[in-house]
Amino acid sequence: MRGATTSAPTRVLLIGPLPIEGDVIGGTKVSFAGLVTALSREPGLAVTVHDTSRRRAGRGRLGRLWLDVAGMARLAARLLRPSERFDAVLFNTSSGALLTSGPIVAALCKLRRTPLTVRVFGGDLDLFHARAPRPLRWLVDRTVLQAERVLLQTHALCEAFASRANVAWWPTTRDLAPVARTPHAGGTRFLFLAQLRREKGVAEAVAAAARLPGTATLTVHGPPMPGFDVGSLPPHDRWTYGGAVPSEDVPRVLAAHDVLVFPTYHDGEGLPGIVIEAMQAGLPVITTRFRALGELVRDGVDGLLVAPRDTEALAAAMRALATDGERLAQLARGAVARGEEFRTSRWTATLSGWLGAPDAAWTQHAPGTDEASAPGPGSVSASCPSLAVAAPPAAPEVAARQGSAPARAPRRPAAPTGR
């Protein structure tokens, strides 16, 4: 840990999308909002937020394109404004926006000589990168992916970009407020809570629910996304649709259920926030062996894993928990312990140190990778041993006062590419 210092707070510009009331709210916005709250409380940081959200609902393709261009122009104007100086920039972005906006943000930060940290939300950067046209991929590789640090959400992504010494693991975090569980004398209450789209597995969840025993039920919550019709789901008496859930009501909804069912095969899945929140609420999670979900949910420890698109396997897993209360209780205890590993407070000090906060309590390893707090079976951290993070450099303004140029983050040895 660094010693105490009387230096001024590090001025950080946080760039990312905040939730818009009345608009669809996805994990990227929820995650960024939580990060803004956490970093704003850090005594070594003076935080400024640049909100990149645009209300896109009901707008056509040209309307969305205009919003993107106008939004990028506003961000560029802020980064170039002579009256605003920042010691560090944290760019929070989805994989798609990294490819389209990232090179511009990186170029502007380089022009202003401001260290840039990039935090990519979701688990599909490898797919976007591989599918990008070769000239765009070349540009991204030589600009935004050469930031001081590139924080990726899953170990699988860290391995995919292991040749880059600036890559570090930074998972999704959540801080679900404690809520008393709703007393219930009936059957097991299963919950599906996500944006309603085909690849989230909602149709498979409803089909599997038809085979539930006794008085077990499934409740489906979430906003229908474009192209999805709730009426297309097969009607039967074991499931109900409860509509979208405002963010402030998520703890209450989780507390009224026993198991989260999340049979996704959506390419963008990283470490879904709703899964972490469910665990923190004491709900085991039934999800799929898809992408990086096995890094978060440990089969038989805090949840159950099934093959994607396999309704029979999903129904069998749901029946297993509906008929075995002891196993359900065991998995619930494991879920609570697992969820606590992803509380924001366990991670914020490290990020604050990376950004150059003078009083940050940083560590040389990503949280949870030391022996005392290593994630349990099913985590991939053990297969990414060289993803330990080097000590952050002195904050730029501290280096300047000491008469030296701002230091670049020390390079780490490349992580192995084997899986």
C-alpha positions, 0 to 999 in steps of 0.5 A, a space after each residue: 500500500 502506498 504511504 499517505 500523501 498530501 498531493 491533490 486528488 487525481 482529476 479523472 474523466 469518466 466516459 460512458 453511458 448512464 441510464 436514461 429514465 424511460 429508456 431500455 437500461 442494459 448492463 453497460 449503463 448499470 455497470 457504468 452508473 455503479 462505477 461512477 458512484 464508487 469512484 466518486 467516493 474515492 478521496 484520491 480522485 476528483 471525478 468528472 463524468 461525460 455521459 454518452 447515453 442517447 435516447 435511441 428508442 423509436 429512432 430509425 437508422 439515420 436518426 441513431 447515426 446522427 445521435 452517434 455523430 453528435 455524441 462523438 462531436 460533444 466528447 471530442 470538444 470536451 477532450 480538446 477544451 483548453 479550460 479542462 485538463 484531466 490527469 487520467 481518462 477512463 473510457 467505458 465502452 461496449 465492444 462495438 463502440 470500442 471499434 467505432 469510437 475508441 480510435 478517436 478517443 485514443 487519438 484525442 487523449 494522446 494529443 492532450 498527453 492524458 493517460 487512457 484506461 479502457 474498460 470494455 463491457 461484455 464478453 464479445 470483444 474477441 468476436 467484434 475484433 475478429 469480424 472487423 474489416 482488416 483496416 479497422 482492426 489495424 487501426 484499433 490495434 494501434 490506437 485504443 488497444 494500446 491504452 495504458 490499460 485495457 480492462 476486460 471482463 472475462 478471463 477468456 478475453 484476457 487469454 484471447 488478447 494475452 499478447 498485449 501486456 496492458 491487458 488486465 482482468 476487471 469483472 462485472 461488479 454489483 452491490 445488491 442492497 439486502 432485502 428480507 426474503 418473502 415468506 412462501 409456503 408453496 413450490 419453488 419459485 423460478 425467475 427469468 429476469 433479462 432483456 427479452 430476446 431470443 438468444 437470452 433463452 427465454 423461450 427455452 425457459 418457458 418451455 422447460 417450465 411446462 415440465 415443473 413438478 408440484 406447484 413450482 412456477 416460473 415468472 418472466 420479467 424484462 422489456 421486450 426488445 425489437 423483434 421479440 413478441 411476448 405473445 410468441 411464447 407458448 401459453 401454459 399455467 406454469 409461467 407468468 409474464 410480469 413486465 419490465 422491472 425498474 432498477 430499484 425494484 430488482 432486489 424486491 423481485 429477487 427476494 420473492 424468488 428461489 432460483 434464477 434461470 438464465 439459459 442464454 446463448 447471447 454472444 455478448 454475455 460476459 459476467 452478467 450483472 443479474 447473475 451476480 445480483 441473484 447470487 448476492 440475494 441468495 438465489 442459485 443460478 441455472 445457466 448455460 455452458 456458454 462463452 464465459 458463464 462457467 467462470 462465474 457460475 460453478 456447477 454444483 457449488 452455486 448453481 447448475 450449468 446446462 448446454 445452451 438451447 437444450 430444453 430437456 437439460 434445462 427442465 431436468 435442472 429445474 426439476 432437480 432443484 424443485 424436488 430437492 430442498 436440501 440441494 437448493 439450500 446448499 447451492 443458495 449458500 454457495 451463491 451468497 458466498 460467490 456473489 460477495 466476491 463481486 462487491 464493488 468495494 473489493 475492486 475500487 481501490 485497485 482501479 483508483 490506484 491504476 488511475 493514479 489516485 495518490 492515496 489508493 490502496 492498490 495491489 499487485 494482483 487483481 483482487 481475488 487472485 491471491 491464495 487467501 481470496 482465490 475464486 473457487 472451482 470453476 473460475 478460470 483465474 488459475 489458468 491465467 496466472 500471469 494476468 497479475 497487474 503491475 503496480 500503477 505509476 505515480 499520478 501524472 501531476 505528482 510526477 510533474 511536481 517532482 520534475 519528471 515526465 509522466 510515467 507510462 505503466 510498466 509492461 508485464 510479461 505476456 500471459 500464456 495463450 493456452 486455455 
